[in-house]
Amino acid sequence: MTILCVRFQLPPMYEAALPRLLGMLEEFTPVVQALPPDGALADLRGAERYFGRSAVELASVIRVRALALYGVDCVIGAGPGPMLARMALRDARPGATCAVPGDPEGIARFLAGKPVAALPGVGAATARTLCEYGLDTLGRVAAAPLSTLQRLVGAKTGRELREKARGVDRGRVVPNGVSRSLAAERPFGRDELDPDRHRRALLSAAEELGSRLRALDKVCRTLTLTVRYADRSATTRSRTLAEPTAHSAALTRAGYGMYEALGLQRARVRALALRAEGLGPAEQAAHQLTFDPVDEKVRRIEEVADRARAKFGPRAVMPGSLAA
């Protein structure tokens, strides 16, 4: 168990504390990968030898330091690899680290009864296809013939799915930072059930991100949606955009698409957040030319709105649905 997946229980609108918390993790190991808006992966292989403690013991020290120095509790999952550590995090609770055993038999026991949708990278469509053929748990997927899986989901996907279901974790922790991203979060005053209010919050967040990106002359390549629920759990989805953009309409469409794909039904949502990742200079980004006059008009209006916001404040111009 050399990899930790840590999720800091940050209050809404307190994401600015994440870089400092990452710095605290780097006191144990330089191999830290940020998972915005509130998480990180840490590879403790060197730290275990240096400190003479196991990853689970170091996780307890990390939790105490986060509470003592920043007043932030955290939930931690530990495993032999990043995929297993992420899955362990889902079963973890504050104050206790959930650890996946390092031996093959222990890994098999941990995965056997879990639904196929719990495996990172398995979307709703793939899970539905597998369940239709009785492959509803990872144990059954691991036991299925490779040829069967490949007929159902394709050659490459079937091979990767079988490996992951058997606990083969080829991922690695890639050190990075949070400076190449921008985030906008919209917490609700009370747990919100109304999908229309969810969509308004996404529209507001996308408008803010687009405005901030254009002010910095940046474009983003990836958009990430985080939905926080009343029970403090969260769902995160990412989408690579067709082209790097700072266009608010494109960000809004991507945000709506990820939200609709979740299929939330009467979910009690506490907050929604959008994060623009993979930032790059706007002048180096390619833009697909279009003969659509509406698109060109919208972009010209966007430029005028940006100038108005710069002069009169961020709420000087906004979509009509947000003005109420």
N, C-alpha and C positions, 0 to 999 in steps of 0.2 A: 504494500500500500504506500506508494511513493508520490501519488498525485492528490492534491487537495482541490476541491471545487468549493469556493467560499461565496456565499451570498450575504452581503451586509444588509441588515434591516434598517435601511436609511429612511427617515421620514420623507414624505413628499416634498419636492422642491429643495432637497438637501444633497443633490447629486454632486455639488462642488466638493464635498468631502471625499469623494472616491479617490482622487489622486493621492491624498495624504494616506488613506488606508492602503493603497497599493504600495506606497513608500514603506509603510510598516511591514508589509509582507516581504518586501525586498531586503529587510534586515535579516530574514531567514534564508532567502535564496534569491539570486538575481534572475532566475527563470520564472517570471510572472507574466501571465497573459491577462490583460484586462478584458472583462466581459460586461461592457456597459449595459444598463445604467448602474448596476449595483453589485457586480460579481467579479470573480477572478479565478484563474487556474494557477496553481503553484506547483512546480516540480521540486520535490524535497529530497531527491536522491543524494545530492551532496550534503544537504543539511542534516540528514539522518546520521551520516558518518561523522560530520563535524561536531554536532551537539551530543551525539551518543544517545539519541532518543528516537523513538518510532514516529511515523507521520501522525498517528493518532495522538500521541503525547504532545507533539509540537502543535497540533490543532488546538489543544486545550490552552496552551500558552498564547496562541494567536487570539483566541476568543477573549481571554482575560485582558490582554493588552488593548484590544479594540474597545472593550468596555471601560478600562481604566483611563486610557488616553483620549478617547473620542466619544465615550458614552454611547457607543453603537454595538449592539449585539449582532451576532452572525450565526448562520446555519452552515454547517460544513459536512461535505461528503468526501470520503477517501476511497481510493481504488488504485489498482495497478496501472491504470491508464486513464487518459482524459474522459473517454466515453463512459467508463464504469464509474468514475468519480462524479460525473454529471448525473448519472442515474441514481447513485447513492444519495446525492443531495436532495432528490425528490422525497426520499424516505427519512431524511434527517429532521431533527427538531432542535430548537434552541437549547443549549446546554449539554447536548449529547451528539457526538460525531457518529454518523452512520458510515461504517467501513465495509467494503467488499473484501472478502478473504482473497489472499494472493494465490492460493493453490487452485488448480483446474476444477477440482470437485466442489470447492466452496463457491467459485464463480458460477458453475453450472447450477448449484442450488439457488443462488441469488437470482439468476435470470429465469429459471424454469417457469415459475408461475406468473411472470409479468406479462401483461398484454403486449401485442406486437407494436401498438402505438406508442409504448413507452420507450422504444428504441430510437435514439436520435437519428434523424434522417428519414424516418418512416412517416410519410404523410397520410392524410385521411384516405385518399384514393387507394394507395397501396395496402393499408390496413384493411380496408373494406374488401378488397380482392382476396387477400389471404384468409380473412374470416369466413368468406363465402365458401371456401374449401376446407373449413375446419381447422385452419392454422391460426388459431386465435391467441396462442401463447408462444413465448419465445422458446420454451421447451419443445413444443411441437414443431416449430420452425427448424430448430437445431437438429431434430431427428428426421426431418423430411429429406428425401433424396434430392440431391442438387439439381438433377434434371427436372424434377417437378417444380422447384422454385423458379428455375430459369424459364420454363414454359409459362409460368404465371406472371412474372414481373420482368422478364428479360434476362439475357445472359449475364451482363455485368452486374446489374442490380441484384439478381438472384445469388450470385457468388458472394457479393459483399454482405448481403442480408444474412446468409448462412454463417459467414465468418463472425459477424457481430453477435448473432444469436448464440454462438458458441463461446463468446467472450474474447474473441480475437480483437484486440484494440490496437490498431496501427496508428492512432493519432499521437500527436506530440504537442507539448506546450510551446507556443511561439511567443517569445517576449515582445511586448508592444506597449503602447501608451494610450491615453485617452485624448491626446491633443488633436488627433486627426478626425474628430467627430464633433458634432453639435447636437444638443438634445433640447426638446421642449416637452414638458410634462403638464398635464391638465388633471389635477385632483378634483374630485367632486366633494361638495360639502357634506353629502351623505351618500351611502351606497346607492348607486344609480342602476336602475333596471331598464330605463327607456333607451332603445336603440337610436332614436333620433337625437337624444342628448349625447350619446356616445359619438355619433357622426359629427355633431357640431364641435365636440371637443377635438376630434381628429382634424377637422377643417381648420380650427383655430391654431392647432399645433403646426400643421403643414404651412399655413400662411406665415407663422412666425419663423419657421425654419427657412423658408424660401427668402424672406426678407433679410434674415441675418446672413445667409449664404451670398446673396447678391451684394450686400454691403461690404462683404469681405472679398468680393471678386473670386468666389469659390464655387465649385460644383461638387455634388456628391454622387457616388457610384452605387451606394447601397442604402436602403432605408430599412430601419428596424422598428417594429411595433412591440411595445410591452404593455400588457393588460394586467393590472393588479386587482385582485379580488378581495372581498370582504374578509376572507379567512387568512389573508396575508400571503396566499400563494400567488403565483404570477405565470403568465404565458408569454413567451417571446417568439416572434416570427420575423424573419428577414427576407428581403426581396432585392435582387440585383436589378437595377433599372435598365431599360432598353438602351439608354445612353446617359452619360453623366449630365446632370442638370441641376439648376437652381430654380426652375420654373415651378411656382406654387401649385399650378393645376396638375402637373405631372406628379408631384409629391402627394397631393391630395388623392389622386386616382390610385396610386400605389398603396397609400394608407387604407383607403376604403377596401381595396382588393384583399389585403391581408386580414382586415377586420371581418369581412364577409366570409372568408375562407374558414375562420374559426368556428362559425356556426353557433355562436353564443345564443342560448335560449334562456331567458329570464336569469341571466347571470348578474350577480350583485357586484358591480364594478366600482372599485374605489378610486382608481386613477388610470389614465391612459397616457402613454409617452411615445413620442416618435424621436428617433435618433438618425441623423444623417451621417453616414460613415464613408470612409474612402474618399476624403476630401482632396481636391486637386485644383490647380489654377484654372479659372474660367477660360483664359485665353488659349489654353492648350487643349480644351475640350472640343470634340467634333460634334456638330449639330446637323441632324438630317434635315435637309431643305424640304419645304412643303409648299404646295400651291394652295393650301387652305387659307383663304383670307381671314377666317374667323380666328385661327391660331395666331396669325401675325397681329391681328387687332388686339387680342388678349395680351400678347407680349408687350405691345406698345402701351396699353393701359397700365400694365404692371410697372413699367418704367416710370410713368407719370405718378403712379401711386407711391412708389419708392421715394421720389423727390418730395412728395407731399408729407410723407411720414418723417423724412429727415428734417423737414422744416417745422412741422407742427406736432410731432409726436407719433408714437406707434399706433394710436387709435384714431388717427386723423382719417384714414381710409381703411375700410374693412368690408368683407362680403355682407350683403344685406341680411343673410340668415344669422349673422353674429351680432347684429346691431340691436336686436331686441333684448 
